[in-house]
Amino acid sequence: MATVTFDHVYKRFPGDVVAVNDLNLQVADGEFLVLVGPSGCGKTTALRCVAGLETISDGELSIGDQVVNDVAPKDRDIAMVFQSYALYPHMSVYDNMAFGLKLRKMSKTDIDARVREAAGILGLDRYLDRKPKALSGGQRQRVALGRAIVREPKVFLMDEPLSNLDAKLRVQTRAEIARIHRRLGTTIVYVTHDQVEAMTMGDRIAVMKDGLLQQIGTPEELYTHPANLFVAGFIGSPAMNFVTVTTAGGELMMGETKLSLGGEPARVAAAQTPGKNLTIGFRPEHLVLANGSDGQAMRFPAVVDVVEYLGNEELIHARAEGNDIVALLPSDRKVKAGDNVELAVPLDRLFVFDPETEKALVS
Amino acid sequence: MTDKLITAAIVVVGVPGVLIGYIWATEQVLRILPERRRPAIRPWLWLAPALAFLALFLVYPMIGTILRSFQDSLGKTFVGLDNFFWFFGSADALSALKNNLLWLIFLTLFVVGFGLLVAVLVDKVKYESFAKSVIFVPLAISMVAAGVIWLYMYQYKPPGAVQTGTLNAAVGVAGLGPIPWLQIEDFSVNTFMLIIVMAWMWTGFAMVIISAALKGINPELMEAARMDGATEWQVFRGIVFPLLVPTLVVVSTTMIITALKAFDVVFTMTSGNLNTNVIANEMYAEMFKFGQYGRASAIAVVLLLAIIPIMFFNIGRFRAQEAVR
């Protein structure tokens, strides 16, 4: 087991592409860290740098106490689970898992013990003689995990390991990986584009965009205190609503609607130069139908566009002063398309961002 | 001149015309049939011309050859298995058979070995396509031309004379030689010299096919092996090579067939003299030099029988590979 440390790491590709831009990040020993971001954000490249499959252009990358900039992948003692699983097609499940151990010149009995133990954990006992082609997607995925587990490496790297599974299997395997992590306690760096995976699995989440680290923190920190517009919009499902408002003479205007703010958001708004725009964010699950009595809330009128019934809840798509608003309401509210409603957000649930720097002013 | 142009014009316009006309005619015929039977019949109608040509120019001559192999030199009387007894009793024919065995083993080894080596080595260099083109070019040369080129390569002048042969010139620079490459019968050195010519031609073929198979291997497999702790050699031994085996088998069987049919290079370079003869050349000599139609046909039949099992094996492999896809 070991820590993984990125110290001002850069990865540049020919043609002025900076895939990883000044990444500083420390993964603690035994931590489950998720690298998340949209495709092309550099998360997979960062992972491949740890694996040694890409050489870093600048900076220092350490595993444990060892700087590994010039260490070949085979000498880094880390295991990787690939998106395509990358199972050796000409080998049985057993041999797939034993390959790395054989290369380490481990004794036959030790290899056998480790492979059978991993197969037990993953429920693969019955398939050890099969070739990968004769397995289902979920089984292949578990063989790929098994191949990593038997090695007992310092660090596990996982590159979107669930993206080729169907929705139900994905939820199952998600729990399985979390269970394996608890059992083995090995450091895991996990790459995904799916913020739900990130939120449910990670001890901490590092959000990346365009090669830059946006924010790192626990799932709760990212949800309650996003550092900027991108993180606010990326974390949470359905995504956060954003509306642009203008400061005018101590008032906040959303189009023609005057917004009444109090507390921290109001103080921040008052501190702005008049005429400056601000972006206000609020999550769909924090919107309620205003009932007139809640003073500690920002209220605005909206016209309901579409109602999506989800069972316990309804997803309301509404328009307010030209902004698209999504609200998650209990389904007993009986809102219908075309209704005029007044929506309210509790003041302590409001986020305020500077639209120019995209940084959070209140979160 | 005008005649030729007219002929050319007739061919250029006529051949596609006949083709289109044939397809049109088959569709007319198909209209008579009930609709649900048409899909079953249509492919046969389209195949019919090709099958007719194959029957006329391949099957019919083959049957004729087999018949003739049991007849005397003039093709008048049946002589039973005499021609085959002659073949397996003749020192010349057996020497040719032995040489063919050398061809079969070493041409296949050289071509597959070098093809694999080049395919793997050029796989990751920037000038890959250039290097591959250079290696592939000899395949485009006619075998007779290749024979002539290599006659110059191997050319031998008596000691003291200026060595115009490329190899002897090179050996001369090192202070050795000259060596009469094509005249050394010990250890079949001259036959090996001929095999090298053929290997030079066919290495490009093997390289292209192996290279394509190599590109078809998911690079993540090699990365996974590296992460598992494999050195580059272990990646090749443990992952790449096993995945290339089906392709190597197909290339090998193709080369075995090529070796059994070897003729042009031998004919142009040594005419089969000095113990370099091969079966195909022996057949040619019996047929056109000695007028022994029966014997020549018997040799052809032996060659055919030798190739058939390999062909079936090759087709089997090919089908198995297609099924995997």
Interface residues (C-beta under 8 A of the other chain):
Chain A: A51 G52 L53 A72 P73 K74 D75 I78 A79 M80 F82 Q83 S84 A86 Y88 P89 H90 F99 G100 L103 R104 R147 R151
Chain B: N218 E220 L221 E223 A224 A225 R226 M227 D228 G229 A230 T231 Q234 G238 I239 P242 L243
